Amino acid sequence: MITIKDIAKLAGVSYSTVSKALNDDPRIKPATKQKVLAVAEKHQYRKNMLARQLSTGRSNIIGFVLDELSNPLFSNISGSLHTELKKRGYQMILVVADDGVDVFSQLRVDGCILWDYALDNRDAFWKKFATLNMPCFVLGTDEAPNSPYIKIDRKEGLYKAVEHLKSLGHSRIGFIGNSQHVKLEGYREALQRTGLTFNEDDVLPAHSSWEDGYFAIRNYTFGAESPTAFIGLNNLVTRGALRALLEAGYSVPRDISIIGYDDLPDMQYAEVALTTIGPPLDELAAQAAELIVSLIRDEQVDVPVVIQPKLNLRNSTATCRQ
């Protein structure tokens, strides 16, 4: 049965070069990649690899579980995670919520990663996946006492957002989002840390969609004591809120500043390039891939891993004019 070492010898390249070629690493030259793939195909390496997986009980597949797919954040993190796992010789399969247990059992995946943005029943959800008896961890949570996890420090992110707005002279900062979300708690704590006052009236209810953000602003009555800046729950809510502000005749950021949570590529191409706060997705994906591979290999790991959100300054925040 041919190995990567054999392919390297036959192709006249190094072991690492073969690994990069087989995993479609963009850093390898196209001619070298084709040379390696030709040798691998000639000696039926992929078929032999499948036979090896059957004999070892390993599938080289990692399952990734999301609670929903509508948010562009999820396609971005999925793409980054797929790339990082592929570099390490693994394929990724994506499923939504409860479907994962049955799918993963059938495919005999080597491990699973659960995205925990705001699971309504996290403990029950986790217990169900624990029955798979395979390495699993929670990605993106604030705490997961019954499993390893990678934490996004959302509260610190909200503090950075509030601190930035306060430095621009804003003293009345609103929040557009779900009243039950951990980000609202982070927003309240950030106001307290910066010496600002929390007002219930400054929280505009919005779940998670573009429409939620849009109608949160449309249905809000602005007055002399209204916020001069807002922080949006996520990328969709913020984009919707921005559209509503512009349609209502407000100039952003001249009249009202706005910061969005989650830094996705399209945020810089909004009607006004949006200042954002959020975790670097490439770093998040790399840490997740490294952790699941270490768990599969039964290596000692240091958890939780904490990812710090980054403030990305663009054109939607400015000095308060009031």
Secondary structure, DSSP 8 states (H G I E B T S, - for coil): ---HHHHHHHHTS-HHHHHHHHTT-TTS-HHHHHHHHHHHHHTTHHHHHHHHHHHHT---EEEEEES-S-SHHHHHHHHHHHHHHHHTT-EEEEEETTHHHHHHHHHT-SEEEEE-SS-TTHHHHHHHHHTT-S-EEEEEES--TTS-EEEE-HHHHHHHHHHHHHHTT---EEEEE-TTSHHHHHHHHHHHHTT----GGGEEE--SSHHHHHHHHHT----TTS-SEEEESSHHHHHHHHHHHHHTT--TTTT-EEEEES--GGGGGSSS--EEEE--HHHHHHHHHHHHHHHHTT------EEE--EEE--SS------
